[in-house]
C-alpha cells in the first residue's frame, strides 16, 4: 500500500539526486566532508561557498551536510555517523554543541578520519577525556571580536552609555566568548552600564521580541550589542516599532549583507566582520594538507574587522 | 489491519532495496546498526504517541517533556546522585507531566491539542528555568553505557527501544487497559456507557506517553553526554509522523505499535539514505515531508476505495 507512495517519492528523489550531482567523482578522488550547523544562515552559506571554491581548485570532492536547525546537535551527530559510513577522508565540522558532538567525533577518530574544527571550538576537557584530537581549529577569535565591539562602543559613546545585550544560545562557546570580550572591554569605561542582558537564541524574530521587552523594562537603553547580526536586525525592527530609530546605537556581529545595508542606511552603527568564506576555504585547504601528510598549527585564525559607516 | 502493517513493511523494504542499489555504503552491518540507533529516540517517543493517537487524542508536549525530564536527570547525576535515583526521578517527571495532560483532557474536558500545547510551553519553560538555560553535563561512565554500551553487537539504545516495544505491545494487545485504549478511540461515548472508567484510562494513556518521553530523554541525555533544555524540539512532529506512517489513524480506534516502529524506521532510513547520497539538506526536508504526506494520502485513498 504505502509502497506506492514510497516508490513515487523515491523516484523523485533519485531523479533530483542525479540531476543535482555534477560530474561523478573519479574513484580515486578524495572526499572532504564539511558538516555545518545549519544552512539556514547566511554565515554558513558563505562558508560553504568558500569551501566549494577551494575544493574545485584543489580537485577534491566536497560533501556538505547540515542539520535543519542550528541547535540540533543530535541530528548533527547522526550526519557525522552516516558520513563516516561513506568513507570520507577528512571531516571538517562546525560543532552545534562544543561538548555533545565529541561522542560522534570519537567514532571519526576510531575510523582514523582526521578532524578539522571550524568556527566553534570543542570543549577542551570533553575532547581530551574522550581522546579526540582535532588536527587544527579554523576560526576567528570570538573573544577578540567581542572586545573590538566593546572598544567601539566605548569610543562612539565617549564612555557613557546604558547598554542592553542580546545573547546567543546560552552555553555556546561562540556567543559566550563574544560576550566576555565585550564585557571586558566596556568594563574599562566606568560610565558604561550594562542594564540588561538576555538570550535571543541567535534568531531575528527573537531579537525583535526580546529587545522590545527590554525597551519596555529599561526605557533608558541607548546602546545595544547583539552577539549576532540576525538578533541585531531584529532589535533594529523593535527600535523602529518603538519610534526610536536613530536614537539607539546598534552594534552587531558577523557583518551580514543585511547588516551592511543597515549600516549604510544609518539604522545600525557597526558590526564585527568575520570571514566565513575564508573559513570554508581554509577548512578545505587544511584538509588537503592533512591528506598530503602535513602537520598543521593548532589554530588557524581568520581575520576580524569592524565594519562601520565611513564618517 | 494485518495487511496494512504488511504494506508499511514492504514500503520499508523497498526503500532499503532502492538505497542498496544506489549506494554501496547502505547495506553494511555498521550502517544498519547506526540507523536503528538513530531511530531509537524517535521510536520510543512514538510508542507513547501511538497510545494517545489510538485513543483519539494527540500529544504535542512530548519534546518538551523530553527536555524537562532530561535536565532533571542530568542535574541529579551531576550533583552526584546515583543512577538508581536519577532515572526514577526523570521517569516520575515524565509520568507526572503526562498525567497532568491526561487530567486536563479527561476531567478538565480540554481538547487534547490545547492541553498538550499548554504543556509543551510549560515544560519547555520549566526546563529552561531549572537550568537557567544552560546545558548540564559531566556524567559517569556507568550512565553513559546507555548510549555507548553494547549487548553482543547491539547498541544499548536499540535494546532499550526493543524492550519498550515488547512491553508496550503486550500492554496494548494483551491487557484490559490496552483494549480500552482502542475502545475509547473507537467510540468514547459507547465505552463510557458500557461501564468503563473512561476518565481514569484516558488520564493513564497520557501518563504512558509522558513515561515514554522520559525514557527517550534518558537515552538522549546519555547519547549527548549532556542534558539540554532546548533538546527535543519538533520531536512531537517526528513522533506523529512515525505513528501515522505506521498506519495509526488520527481519528482514533485503530493502529499498532509494530506499524509505528516500521514508520519510525522508514524515517530513519530515509534520513540516513539522504545523508549517504549527499543530498542537500534543503532537498532532504522536501523529500521527508513528501513521503509523510504521500504515505498517508495513499492510505486514505485505498481505504476509501475499499469502503
Boltz contact constraints between the chains, C-beta under 6 A:
constraints:
  - contact:
      token1: [A, 1]
      token2: [B, 7]
      max_distance: 6.0
  - contact:
      token1: [A, 1]
      token2: [B, 302]
      max_distance: 6.0
  - contact:
      token1: [A, 2]
      token2: [B, 7]
      max_distance: 6.0
  - contact:
      token1: [A, 2]
      token2: [B, 8]
      max_distance: 6.0
  - contact:
      token1: [A, 2]
      token2: [B, 11]
      max_distance: 6.0
  - contact:
      token1: [A, 2]
      token2: [B, 295]
      max_distance: 6.0
  - contact:
      token1: [A, 2]
      token2: [B, 298]
      max_distance: 6.0
  - contact:
      token1: [A, 3]
      token2: [B, 10]
      max_distance: 6.0
  - contact:
      token1: [A, 3]
      token2: [B, 11]
      max_distance: 6.0
  - contact:
      token1: [A, 3]
      token2: [B, 14]
      max_distance: 6.0
  - contact:
      token1: [A, 4]
      token2: [B, 298]
      max_distance: 6.0
  - contact:
      token1: [A, 5]
      token2: [B, 294]
      max_distance: 6.0
  - contact:
      token1: [A, 5]
      token2: [B, 295]
      max_distance: 6.0
  - contact:
      token1: [A, 5]
      token2: [B, 298]
      max_distance: 6.0
  - contact:
      token1: [A, 6]
      token2: [B, 11]
      max_distance: 6.0
  - contact:
      token1: [A, 6]
      token2: [B, 14]
      max_distance: 6.0
  - contact:
      token1: [A, 6]
      token2: [B, 15]
      max_distance: 6.0
  - contact:
      token1: [A, 9]
      token2: [B, 290]
      max_distance: 6.0
  - contact:
      token1: [A, 9]
      token2: [B, 291]
      max_distance: 6.0
  - contact:
      token1: [A, 9]
      token2: [B, 294]
      max_distance: 6.0
  - contact:
      token1: [A, 10]
      token2: [B, 18]
      max_distance: 6.0
  - contact:
      token1: [A, 13]
      token2: [B, 287]
      max_distance: 6.0
  - contact:
      token1: [A, 17]
      token2: [B, 277]
      max_distance: 6.0
  - contact:
      token1: [A, 17]
      token2: [B, 279]
      max_distance: 6.0
  - contact:
      token1: [A, 39]
      token2: [B, 281]
      max_distance: 6.0
  - contact:
      token1: [A, 63]
      token2: [B, 278]
      max_distance: 6.0
  - contact:
      token1: [A, 66]
      token2: [B, 281]
      max_distance: 6.0
  - contact:
      token1: [A, 71]
      token2: [B, 230]
      max_distance: 6.0
  - contact:
      token1: [A, 78]
      token2: [B, 38]
      max_distance: 6.0
  - contact:
      token1: [A, 79]
      token2: [B, 275]
      max_distance: 6.0
  - contact:
      token1: [A, 81]
      token2: [B, 34]
      max_distance: 6.0
  - contact:
      token1: [A, 82]
      token2: [B, 272]
      max_distance: 6.0
  - contact:
      token1: [A, 82]
      token2: [B, 275]
      max_distance: 6.0
  - contact:
      token1: [A, 82]
      token2: [B, 276]
      max_distance: 6.0
  - contact:
      token1: [A, 85]
      token2: [B, 25]
      max_distance: 6.0
  - contact:
      token1: [A, 85]
      token2: [B, 31]
      max_distance: 6.0
  - contact:
      token1: [A, 86]
      token2: [B, 25]
      max_distance: 6.0
  - contact:
      token1: [A, 86]
      token2: [B, 276]
      max_distance: 6.0
  - contact:
      token1: [A, 99]
      token2: [B, 137]
      max_distance: 6.0
  - contact:
      token1: [A, 99]
      token2: [B, 226]
      max_distance: 6.0
  - contact:
      token1: [A, 100]
      token2: [B, 224]
      max_distance: 6.0
  - contact:
      token1: [A, 100]
      token2: [B, 226]
      max_distance: 6.0
  - contact:
      token1: [A, 103]
      token2: [B, 225]
      max_distance: 6.0
  - contact:
      token1: [A, 170]
      token2: [B, 133]
      max_distance: 6.0
  - contact:
      token1: [A, 170]
      token2: [B, 134]
      max_distance: 6.0
  - contact:
      token1: [A, 171]
      token2: [B, 134]
      max_distance: 6.0
  - contact:
      token1: [A, 171]
      token2: [B, 135]
      max_distance: 6.0
